[in-house]
Amino acid sequence: GRSVAVVGLGSSGLSAARLACHRQAKRLVLMDNATGGPGEEQERAVEELKKSCEAQGCAVETLYGAHEPEHFEGVDVVVLSPGVPVKPMDRLLAGVRAPSSEAGEGGLLVVSELAFAICEIQDRFGIPVAAVTGTNGKTTVTHFAQQMLESLGKRCESCGNIGTQTVSEVALGLRLGDDELSRLEEEGAGPHTASGNGARSKSGNGSSENRAASELNSHPGLDCLVVEVSSYQLEIPTDHFHPRVAAVLNLSQDHMERHGGMVAYAMAKANVCANMTDEDDLLILPSADDISPTLDEAVTATNAECKRASVGKLPGVCVWTNHSEKTGFASVQLPCWFGPRDFSLGDFSERCLGEHNAWNAGVALLLCFGLGFDWPKIKVEEALGTLKTPPHRMEVVGTTSGGVTFVNDSKATNIDSTRVALAALQRKGDKVILLLGGQGKVKPDGSLGFADLLQQNRDGGARKDVVITFGASGNQIAEELASVPSVHVHNVKTLAEATALSVQLSTPGSFVLLSPACASFDEFKNFEERGEWFTSYARSIM
């Protein structure tokens, strides 16, 4: 019966509005201040939503253009989409009523789309959540965790920043499922019960059993949920987000234009563990040797009591790979276990390029155990054998008849991601033709930070690789790489030109790697469109 304003009408905002309507909001105010007004597709989606909500008795208003304080008069709840910066909204809403984390009498509750939806999933349906955040690698870890959980018989979905579906869409789906089950009960189909495949067995090495109760009460539609969360989604603290297990994979400079500095960026990431106070909650962090002091301080300030596991030390996960024999294994241990358990990775490095992906698989496995489930070793290794990287993340497109392999790493929108991708291929010893470019992220000193990207390979020896720069920042990237010895740099205008030139410069056994280290918005709608174009071109010449 509340009045809800949804700010930002992308996929997250629209799905939050649908959820608000199903939760019987009496009034919806839909707002978007995108430059140039709504696009045709957005306008159509908003009109369809408006008709659906009004048919359910919810009044709907749409406001395009600059937000004004009077737009929020009479509103009880403001839901901010991830793309909407929090600080300007706080200043704007301060002139209406003071935003607060708890909506008291006459108070204005300001929440993220994540918080608005997750309370349904966790509080109403009792579904345990694994959360993944960090600067790099979070989508791959989320994707791997969901794949493994499904392979191991769990009803699991992924959502959030991963791009498959929003958190609100999952919450709405659960509510609609409940409505259907209630209808069947009323028609005499009998009461619904959980299927039982969420119960976990004893591990035999000291793992806690007191999570079983919550699993027995979990919703029959899902056993668990894996949520990828960005700093944008975590920016507003909330009491409603309580993961059973969470991983903060790493922290490096990114999104400074949004957060204003590394401390604020780290504090947003640390909000993932703010409510992890139960005995069995587990937070996975980089090891003491690898964690940045800024992240460590932010996590400690947010939640000093939460049990921790490490990436690179036990309890936690360690990964060993043998590149010559194409084998490896992961060793995992929860803090409550008596000792570690080892699992073979098999030919993982052939299916998923890069040692970093073996580590991503290890973290995903630790997340699965952190949810409270357990399985025989042989089943876990079978699940590990099914893993595939998500699209646009070190995705092997294919190899031409001339022996040139194309790799789509379009998701690499910062230099750290590209550094990891390049190291993965350089370790194989083959020639790499690296495509760099797009819309670069400017550092405080005015540079883009590419100067040290190609100085040396992992073993310290100079290489003779080829770099093709392109796009809005192509010229500046080429200038910054000009002083690097034994690297041949070519600069062109577009990705199409860069890809065509890579074919001319390639030799049998070489890799063409699209790992741009830049945003895509100068030429494409997003990194997915950029990666799809590259994949389509590569396949057309195979």
Order of alpha helices (4+ residues) and beta strands (2+ residues): beta-alpha-beta-alpha-beta-beta-alpha-beta-beta-alpha-beta-alpha-beta-alpha-alpha-beta-alpha-beta-alpha-alpha-beta-alpha-beta-beta-beta-beta-alpha-alpha-alpha-beta-beta-alpha-beta-beta-alpha-beta-alpha-beta-alpha
